[in-house]
């Protein structure tokens, strides 16, 4: 089976077994499906760096206390949904990519419907 066939089969499974209808997909207006796809597609765990603001009393927004990496920076998993929906560790690499591809296809379809 080719990659595209695997992705199409997974997308069909997502709709028929999981019940992720177009109506459901259309509720993900903040690109959550694309972000989940990126998480699944990454060959290593990915993390997002978040800046935690520090109230230091400086007048400059770019003061020395907030520049660069420090203990005030936090690294988080960008997984967009509740952890109970995260199945990345459950699947082998090919299966992860099938899921990622199907999520990308769902996001493309959602964006196309949004333009109508």
Kinemage of the C-alpha trace (Angstrom):
@kinemage 1
@onewidth
@group {chain A} dominant
@subgroup {mainchain}
@vectorlist {calphas} color= white
{ca unk a 1} P 0.000 0.000 0.000
{ca unk a 2} L 1.352 3.443 -0.907
{ca unk a 3} L 1.673 6.344 1.486
{ca unk a 4} L -1.259 8.211 -0.010
{ca unk a 5} L -3.414 5.074 0.218
{ca unk a 6} L -2.459 4.685 3.882
{ca unk a 7} L -3.356 8.321 4.582
{ca unk a 8} L -6.706 8.017 2.768
{ca unk a 9} L -7.501 4.845 4.703
{ca unk a 10} L -6.699 6.587 7.995
{ca unk a 11} L -8.827 9.597 7.074
{ca unk a 12} L -11.713 7.254 6.290
{ca unk a 13} L -11.193 5.546 9.671
{ca unk a 14} L -11.205 8.911 11.454
{ca unk a 15} L -14.594 9.767 9.968
{ca unk a 16} L -16.291 6.354 10.056
{ca unk a 17} L -14.914 4.919 13.310
{ca unk a 18} L -14.033 7.993 15.374
{ca unk a 19} L -16.940 10.055 14.048
{ca unk a 20} L -14.844 13.128 13.222
{ca unk a 21} L -17.304 14.683 10.812
{ca unk a 22} L -16.788 17.826 8.766
{ca unk a 23} L -18.985 19.640 11.293
{ca unk a 24} L -16.639 18.563 14.071
{ca unk a 25} L -13.540 19.440 12.050
{ca unk a 26} L -14.960 22.871 11.278
{ca unk a 27} L -14.971 23.649 15.002
{ca unk a 28} L -11.157 23.531 15.066
{ca unk a 29} L -10.674 27.113 13.868
{ca unk a 30} L -7.284 27.623 15.512
{ca unk a 31} L -5.367 25.140 13.315
{ca unk a 32} L -5.435 22.461 15.981
{ca unk a 33} L -5.530 19.668 13.410
{ca unk a 34} L -2.441 21.032 11.678
{ca unk a 35} L -0.627 21.348 14.993
{ca unk a 36} L -1.564 17.807 15.990
{ca unk a 37} L -0.345 16.642 12.567
{ca unk a 38} L 2.994 18.376 13.155
{ca unk a 39} L 3.276 16.654 16.527
{ca unk a 40} L 2.588 13.260 14.947
{ca unk a 41} L 4.914 13.905 11.996
{ca unk a 42} L 7.894 15.024 14.044
{ca unk a 43} L 10.509 12.245 14.322
{ca unk a 44} L 11.418 13.512 17.796
{ca unk a 45} L 9.318 15.115 20.528
{ca unk a 46} L 8.839 18.787 19.733
{ca unk a 47} L 8.481 21.520 22.273
{ca unk a 48} L 7.303 25.103 22.139
{ca unk a 49} L 9.177 27.762 24.053
{ca unk a 50} L 6.976 30.071 26.059
{ca unk a 51} L 8.251 33.283 27.602
{ca unk a 52} L 7.072 33.818 31.145
{ca unk a 53} L 6.855 37.551 31.825
{ca unk a 54} L 8.883 38.887 34.710
{ca unk a 55} L 7.917 41.955 36.645
{ca unk a 56} L 11.328 43.467 37.270
{ca unk a 57} L 10.464 47.154 37.327
{ca unk a 58} L 12.519 48.032 34.246
{ca unk a 59} L 10.982 50.588 31.899
{ca unk a 60} L 12.176 48.888 28.724
{ca unk a 61} L 10.177 46.011 27.244
{ca unk a 62} L 13.517 44.526 26.174
{ca unk a 63} L 15.319 44.750 29.502
{ca unk a 64} L 18.260 42.491 30.360
{ca unk a 65} L 16.049 40.487 32.704
{ca unk a 66} L 13.840 39.149 29.908
{ca unk a 67} L 16.342 38.596 27.086
{ca unk a 68} L 17.580 35.167 26.102
{ca unk a 69} L 16.953 31.743 27.534
{ca unk a 70} L 16.588 31.586 31.294
{ca unk a 71} L 14.769 29.797 34.044
{ca unk a 72} L 11.801 32.071 33.236
{ca unk a 73} L 11.380 30.319 29.886
{ca unk a 74} L 9.257 27.208 29.872
{ca unk a 75} L 9.223 24.443 27.286
{ca unk a 76} L 5.898 22.768 26.653
{ca unk a 77} L 4.554 20.103 24.351
{ca unk a 78} L 2.448 21.921 21.713
{ca unk a 79} L -0.111 19.087 21.592
{ca unk a 80} L -3.373 21.028 21.031
{ca unk a 81} L -5.856 18.788 22.825
{ca unk a 82} L -6.280 17.011 26.120
{ca unk a 83} L -3.491 14.523 26.836
{ca unk a 84} L -6.006 11.658 26.774
{ca unk a 85} L -6.247 12.148 22.979
{ca unk a 86} L -2.470 11.948 22.503
{ca unk a 87} L -1.651 8.542 21.020
{ca unk a 88} L 1.771 9.386 19.589
{ca unk a 89} L 3.599 6.929 21.838
{ca unk a 90} L 1.176 4.122 21.023
{ca unk a 91} L 2.036 3.834 17.320
{ca unk a 92} L 5.018 2.905 15.192
{ca unk a 93} L 6.580 5.504 12.895
{ca unk a 94} L 4.579 4.647 9.766
{ca unk a 95} L 1.301 4.742 11.692
{ca unk a 96} L 2.230 8.123 13.190
{ca unk a 97} L 2.797 9.477 9.676
{ca unk a 98} L -0.504 8.044 8.432
{ca unk a 99} L -2.308 9.880 11.217
{ca unk a 100} L -0.335 13.072 10.546
{ca unk a 101} L -1.217 12.935 6.847
{ca unk a 102} L -4.891 12.372 7.561
{ca unk a 103} L -4.944 15.317 9.960
{ca unk a 104} L -3.310 17.522 7.321
{ca unk a 105} L -5.936 16.411 4.787
{ca unk a 106} L -8.683 17.233 7.293
{ca unk a 107} L -7.207 20.684 7.873
{ca unk a 108} L -6.954 21.349 4.120
{ca unk a 109} L -10.589 20.337 3.685
{ca unk a 110} L -11.636 22.558 6.619
{ca unk a 111} L -9.812 25.565 5.149
{ca unk a 112} L -11.401 24.995 1.760
{ca unk a 113} L -14.882 24.814 3.316
{ca unk a 114} L -14.124 27.991 5.263
{ca unk a 115} L -13.612 29.876 1.974
{ca unk a 116} L -17.072 28.912 0.675
